[in-house]
Amino acid sequence: MHLLEPRDHPSILMKWISPLIALAATFSIGGLLFMILGKNPLEAFQVFFIEPLSSWYGWSELIIKASPLILIALGLSIGFKARIFNIGAEGQLIMGAIFGGGLAIACQGISAFWILPSMVIAGAIGGALWGAIPALLKTHFNAQETLTTLMLNYIATFILLYLINGPWKDPEGMNFPQSVMFDDGTLFPILFEGTRINTVIGVTIFAVLAFWLFSKRSFLAYKLEVGGQAPDAACYAGFSAKQAIWFSLMISGFMAGIAGIGEVAGPVGQLNPNISPGYGYAAIIVAYLGRLNPIGIVLSGFLMALLYIGGETAQLNLQLPAAITGLFQGMLLFFLLAADAFIENRYRFGRSKTMKKHTFPIVSTETA
């Protein structure tokens, strides 16, 4: 019998090394995959990971794509530490874009300094409210947040499609499903000419610092982590499980909503079906690859952004399918989870030490 036995003391060092192991395994299998597709692995890796960073514009695009991933992953990390698994950041991003974008559409033609900050607040509220729905279902009906948050992604997508095909459709958009382009006053200002880097980067930097301080200095963060790692101890200490659920899901929705308004008031500039290329799902990998640590999330966010840019470059230069990016993301998550499984558990051949052979008393048939 083959068994995985929990280790008494999992290695802390190996937990931090496991992302590097996952990366090495991903690159190894990726090289084989390129060979199967008839591509030179060295050339493919150069196109995928080196060429996108050969210019300042490539670096600027890396920053633009890393920003929403980092914002969303920061919010998700709070829930993951409490063992509350939010898979709905994609829908929360979309609702944040709808709330903030709707305000931009309503204020077309109005020039006022308060519009853009109000859009950010509206987007954050929209994402948080969408996160509150699974929190309500979890605390009142014991519905699994993994399923409810995932299903709400589709509902958010259909709401967006209804709006941009109906009441918010651009009448001069040649019948494309999209809203009007936002006014300049409702867009984040560009920081560097010739790039798409805008002031939402400042929001991302502030969020990283705030979450780092929260995770290191906040008693609430300590309660959430204890609740996730030792629920019985948390209950004995009087920590509220419901509070952890509400806070975790709403803060992750809050951050995803900010990422959503950062996209539509930034690089996208309008509401359309392609607001996000899957940032809400990719941010799950970013959070775990960064070990749920704000600094680690920044590093993994840039890596994931590089996968997005490299995938686009590979499509153009190597005629590879668009799915290559998702394939690399999936392999990275698979190998990361596999590495973590063997860090937390020991693989044994044969019978487990914890399984003891049953013995039965022998009843003597002899009489005294």
Helices and strands as residue ranges (DSSP letters): E 2-6, H 12-36, H 41-45, I 46-50, G 51-53, H 56-81, H 89-106, H 115-141, H 145-165, G 184-186, H 200-217, H 219-229, H 231-236, H 241-264, H 279-289, H 294-318, H 323-344, E 345-349
